[in-house]
Amino acid sequence: MSTEFIQSGEQQADEARQSGALAGVKVLDISNLLAAPMSSMYLADFGADVIKVERPGRGDEIRYWGENKNGVGLYYKIVNRGKKSITLDLSSTLGVEVVKKLAADVDVIIENYRPGTIERWGLGYDVLSKINPRLIMLRVSGFGQTGPYRMRPGFGTVAEAYAGFVNINGAPDTPPLLPGFGLADATTALMGAFLVSTALHEQRRSGCGQVIDLALYETLLTLIGPFVVNYDQLGIVQQRVGSRLPFAAPRNIYRTRDGKYVSIAGSSQAIFERICEALEVPELIGDARFRDNRLRIANVDALDETLQAAIERFDMAELWERFITFEAAISPVNDVADICADSHIQARESIVAVDDEEIGGPLRMQNVVGKLSRTPGKVRHGGSRQGEHNHEILVQRLGYSHEFLAAHGIDVRVPAGEMT
């Protein structure tokens, strides 16, 4: 084998590592807030070229969500990482014209307006697919594009209650509990990225695009588990059980002697037995109340009481070592400071730092989810300044003049080194 051939192969492999698995895929993200933009975040993580469209002036609402540093929204930096930002009023003649021009050359458009909105603007799939028959459109909405609730406004909080999650979340003697983060949005985002990847695979075979209709409640409805089939076949309506699970025991949060908390689950018989050995209560293995999972569920109050009494004989550090020795499943209940300091998190590079000029230094955030051995994902940069790429996209690529854009209220700042 020639040296040139080997070098060529190594060069191609290095290029693949740098560019990512979705290199060459072009995405136009005209959505806002969380679920749909997070879908394009996952695509950008693996190398897709994503153009993010924001309203002139205020920009995406997520710029104003949560905490900020010197007026710069930190949540925006994560959700819109790896994307280019341009500003357009999508309801204007210019906005419609630009989207049509960009649609001719992209693989995917992502939107999350209420059904009928983009059609009213003249940007429906019927219009854009005539420009580009290969176009895939991901449409994220509260209740989907069909059905009697299709026109209702919907956000993640609404979806979490509607899908049934809130009703089963919390302690038995307390009101239903909303999650402490955007659960419906986050799960929808993952499903959106998966469905786009699925449609791209089919597009390569057929040469045709299609519409992906994704409602905010749908993914969470499936992820909740067997509560539908249990109701259908047995008439069971799942209730709130705190940190327990209705289908496996033990599974709960327990307090150690030094006042810390651990999460323990005996999801298989072997793991349950190892837990008993680690806690020096081997007699529980043969106890008639706890011999198998169904018996443990039926006697879960007694089981949890016994396990709590055993656990509180140990400090966290000793308990951790005992569970490692006996290969039983356990985790401390971490807060974010614990996570950032954790040696395994650091070794796995689950949190990454990227330089950010707008913040004025390194910015740490969660890294790409999953590790591809040959074409890994990468956080290329945090969310861009609003309209940072107007010059590159609107002027250099599409040919609009600065004067024309300024007359339409679009700020075009020429980056250093690109003055003409």
N, C-alpha and C positions, 0 to 999 in steps of 0.2 A: 504494500500500500504506500503510495507516494506521500512525501511530507506535505505537499500542497493540498492533497485531498484531506489529510488529517487536520491541517490548519483550517481548511474551509469548513469542515464539520464542526470544529471547536468554535469557530467564529459564528456559525449559524446557531449553535447551542447557546452561546453567550448572548446573541441578539434576541433569541427567544426568551431567555431569562429576563433580559432588560425590558422587552416590549410587553410581555404578558400573553396569557392564553387568548385573550379577546382583542389582541392587536389587529387593527384594520376594521373593527366594528365601529361604526359611527352612530352616535346617539344624540338626538335633540331632546333635551329635557325642558318642557315648557310648564312643568308642574311647580307647586310651591309647598311650603311647610315640611311634612315629615315622611309619610309612607312612600309616596312616589319618588321624591328626591333621594330617599335612602336606597331605593331599588337601583337608581342610576349610579349611586355611590359604589355599590357592590360591583357593577359592571366596570366602572372606572378603576376600581382596585385591581382588576385583572387585565387592564390595558386598553379598554374601550376608550375611544376619543369622544368625550361627552361635552356638549355645549349646553350650558345652563342659561335659560332665559329668565330675566327678572324685570319687574316693572321699573321704569325710570323713576328716580327720586327715592322712594321708600325701599324698593327692592323686595326680596322675599321676606315674608313675615317672620320666618325663623331667625332672621338676624336679630330679632328683638325678644326671642324666647330665652328664658333662663339668665344665667350670669354673663357679664361682659367684663372685658379688661380694656380700660381707656375707651369705652364706647364700642368696642369691637365684640360682637356676639360670638361666644365660644362654641355654642351648639352648632351654629352655621359652619364653623370651621371643620367640624367632623362630617356632618351630613353631606356637605358639598365639596369634600376633598377630591383632588384629582380632576376637577372639572374646569372648563373655561367659562367665564361669565360675560354675557352680553345683556344689554338692556333694550327692551322693546315693549311698547304698548300693543298687546296682541289684538285688541279690539279696533286698532287703527288701521287705515289703509296700508301704511308702511309696514306695520307689524305683520299683517296677513301676507303681504308681498314677500317679506324676508323669510317667513316660515315656509312659504311655498318654494322659494329658491333653495333653501337649505334642505327641504324634504326631498328634493330631486336627487340629493347626494348622500342621504343618510340611510341607515338600515332600520333604525328604531326611533319612534317618537313616543315620549312618555308624557301623559297629561292626567290631571286629577280634578278637573272642574265638574260641576254638577252636570248630569246628562243634558245634552242639548246646547250647552254653552259654546263649545267650539264650532258646532254646526251653525249657530247664530252668527259667529264671526266669519264664517266661510272657510273653516279649517277642518271640516268633518272628514272622516276616512274616505267617504265617497269622492271627495274632491282630491285629497292628497294621493290616494291610490291610483288615480288617473295620471298623476304626474310621475309617480314611482310605484309600479305594480308590485315591487319586491318589499314595499314598506310594511313594517310591523308596528302596530300602535298598541301600547299598553295603556289601558284606561282604568284608573283607580278611582272609585267613588264610594260613598258611604254604603249604598245598598245595591250597587250594580246598575247596569244599563237597562235591565228589564224588571218586571214585577211591579206590584202596586205601590211600593215604597221608593221607586227609582228616583223620584224628584225630591225626596226629603233630604235636607242637609244632614251630613253625617261626619263626625270626627271619631278619632280612636276611642275616646271616652264613651261615646254612644255605642260604638261597636262592641266594646268590652262587656257592656251590660246586655246588649241585644243578643250576643252570641252565647250567653249563659255563664260566662266566666265569673262575673261579679257575684252572682247568686251563690256560687259554691266557694267563694274566696272569703276567708275570715274565720273567726271563732264561732262555735255554735250559739253562744249566748250574746253575740254582738251583731250589729247591722251588717249587711253585705259590704264588702270592701273593694274599692278600686285599687288597681296596681299603682305602685309608686313611680312608674315610668310609662312611656308610650308603648304598651305591650301590643295592642292591636296594630298600631302603625309599624312597629318593628317586625312583627311576624308577617304582615302584609308585604313589607319591603323584601323580605327574603323570598317569599313566594313569587313576587313580581319579577325579581331577578332570575329565578329558576324558570318561570314561564317564558320570559324573553329568550333565555338560552335554549329552551325547548323549541320555540318558534324559529329561532335562527337555524337550528339543526334541520328542521323541516324545510325551511326556505332554501337551504343549499340543495335539497333533493328536488323540490318542485319548482324553484325559481319564483315562487309567489309569496306575498306577504299575507298578513291576517290581523284581525283585531283580538286583543286579549282583554276580556271583560272581567275585572277583579274587584269584588266588593270588600270593604274593610273588615267585615265580620267573618268572612268565609274561612280564612286560614285558622283563626283562633277556634272557630266552631269545631274544626277537625282535630286540632291539637289538644283540646280538652280531654279527649280520650273516649272511653266506652259508655259515657252517660246516655247517649241516644239509644244504643242497642240495649242497654240495661232497662231503659224505660219501655222500649218497644216490646221486649220479650218478657219482662218481669214486672213492669209497672213501677219500677223504682225511680223516685225523683231524688237525685243526689243532693245532699245537704252540706252545709259548711261543717268542716271537721278540723279547722285550724291547720296545723302543719302535718296532720296525718294524711294518709291516702286511703280511699275506700277499698282499694284492691290489693294492698300489700301492708304487712306489719312485721317488725316494727318499722316506723318511719316517722321521725319527729325531731324536734329541737330539745336538747337536754342541757342542764346547767351543771358545770363542773364545781369542784370544791372551792376553787379560787374565783368563782363568780363569773366565769366565761361560759360561752355557749358553743355547742357542737351540733352538727347535723349528722344523724346516723340513720342508715337504712339497711334492713335485712331483706333485700329483694329476692334472694334465693335461699334455699334451705342451708346450703353450705355456708353462706355469709352469716346467716343467723347463728349458726353453731359457732363460728369463729368469734362473733361478737360476745357470745356467752363465755367462751374461753378467755377472751381478752379481759372481760369484766370480772373474772373469777366467780361466775355463777353457772357452772356447767350443769347443775341440776335442772335448769330451765329447759335444756334440750329434751329431756325425757318427761317433762311435766305434761300431763294429759291435756292441759289447756293450750299448750304451745307447740304441739308436735308437728304441725304443718301450718302453712300460711293461712288457710281458711279458719282453722281453730284460733290462730293468733288474732285474726281480724275480729272474730266473735268475742274474744276476751281481751281486747286491746287496752281497756282501762287498767286492768290488773297487770298486763304486760308492761305498759308504760310506767306505772307506779314502781314496779320492781326494778326496771332498768334505771330509772331516775335515782333510786336509792343506791344502786350499785355505782353509777357514774359519779355521784357526788362524793364518793370516797377518794377520788383522784383529782389532782390538779391537771390543768390542760396539758402541760408538757409531758407528764407521765402517761396520761391517757393516750396522747398522740403516739408515743413510743410503743405502748402496749398494742395498740391497734395495728401499727406497722409490723410489729413482730408476728402477730397472729394473722396478718393479711386480711384484716377486716376493714370495711369501708367506713370512713369518717372524714369530716372536714370541720375546721373551725368556722364559725360564722364571721366571715371577713367583712370589714368595712373597706373603703377605697384606699385608705392609708396602708392597711395590711396588704392589699392587692399590689399596690405599687412597690412595696418593699419585699414582696415574696420572691424567693430565689428561683422557684420553678417558673413563675410568670416571666422573670427576667431571662432565664435560660431559653424559654420557648419564644421569646421576643413577642409576647402577647400584647405588650404596650410598646409603642414606637415613638421616637421623637423626630419631628421634622422642623426644619428652619422656617420661620414665617416672618417676613419683613413687616407686615402690618401689626403683628403682635410685638415685634421687636426682639425676637430671640427664638429659642427652641420651644416647640409646642408638643406636649405629650398627649397621645390619644390611643384608643384601642387599635391594634394592628389588624391587618387583613385576616379574615376568618378562614382557616384551613390552609394547608401547605401543599401546593403542587410541587412535585419533585423536580420537574423540568422547566415549567413555566409558572413560577410562583407569582402571586400578586404582590403589589407594592403600593404603599401610600406615597404618592409622588409629591404632593403638597397639600396644605390645608385649603379650606374654601377660599376662593379668590376675592379680591376687592370687587365691589359692584361695578360691572361694566369694564373690568380690567382688560377684556379681550375684544372690546368694540372695534378697535383699530385693526386687529388681526383678522377678525371675521367679517365685519361689515365693510371695511375699507379695502383691505388687501385681497380678501377672498371674493367679496361680492361686488366691489367696485363703486360703492357709494362715496361721495365726497364728504369731507368734514363739514363743509358749509351746509350741504343738504341735510345731513344728520342733525347738526346743531339747530337748524330751522324746525326740526321735528322734536326738539327737546331731548336729544340723545347726546350725552357727553362723550367725546372721543379724546382720550388722552394718549398721545403717542408715546409708547415706552421708550426709555433711553436707548440709544443705539439704532432706532428705527426711523429717525427723522429723514424725510425725503426732500 
